[in-house]
Amino acid sequence: MRLQQLRFDGGLPISRLASLLACDASNVTGLVDRLGSRGLILRREGAHDRRVTEIFLTPAGLDLRTDLKLEF
């Protein structure tokens, strides 16, 4: 998964991440589940549309992204 696509202060819809990864959103769900179980991301309902799930970096996810030098 591309942690550099995620931000700490703003969410990324799962559908957008799937598009960036050139795969179906259903394939991204397993990746998101694994990152969430490790405390690296959070899922939240979209701010403007409850049907949209957005993912956000946690402080631990931000630290990992920084450690891996994936800043953008």
C-alpha positions in Angstrom: 0.0 0.0 0.0 1.2 3.5 -0.8 1.4 5.3 2.5 2.5 8.4 0.7 -1.0 8.7 -0.7 -2.4 9.2 2.8 -2.4 12.3 4.9 -2.6 12.8 8.7 -4.9 15.8 8.4 -7.2 14.8 5.6 -8.8 11.6 4.5 -8.5 9.7 1.2 -11.6 7.9 0.0 -11.0 4.2 -0.5 -12.2 4.5 -4.1 -9.6 7.1 -4.8 -6.8 5.0 -3.3 -8.0 2.1 -5.4 -7.8 4.3 -8.5 -4.3 5.3 -7.6 -3.3 1.7 -7.2 -5.1 0.7 -10.4 -7.3 -1.9 -8.7 -10.8 -2.4 -7.6 -12.0 -0.9 -4.3 -12.9 -4.4 -3.0 -9.2 -5.3 -3.3 -8.1 -2.3 -1.2 -10.4 -3.3 1.7 -8.1 -6.1 2.8 -5.1 -3.8 2.7 -6.9 -1.2 4.7 -8.0 -3.9 7.2 -4.4 -5.0 7.7 -3.1 -1.4 8.1 -5.9 -0.6 10.5 -5.2 -3.7 12.7 -1.6 -2.4 13.0 -2.8 1.0 14.1 -1.4 2.8 11.0 -4.7 4.1 9.6 -8.2 4.9 10.7 -11.5 4.6 8.7 -14.1 7.3 9.0 -17.3 8.1 7.3 -16.9 10.8 4.7 -17.4 14.3 5.9 -19.7 15.2 3.0 -21.1 11.8 2.1 -21.8 9.1 4.7 -21.6 6.4 1.9 -17.9 7.2 1.4 -15.3 5.7 3.6 -12.2 7.7 4.1 -8.9 6.5 5.5 -6.5 8.7 7.5 -3.0 8.1 8.8 -2.7 7.7 12.6 0.3 9.3 14.3 2.0 5.9 14.2 1.3 5.7 10.4 2.7 9.2 10.0 5.8 8.2 11.9 6.3 5.1 9.7 5.8 7.1 6.5 8.4 9.6 7.8 10.8 6.8 8.8 10.5 5.3 5.3 11.1 8.8 3.9 7.8 8.8 1.9 7.2 12.5 2.4 5.5 14.3 -0.5 
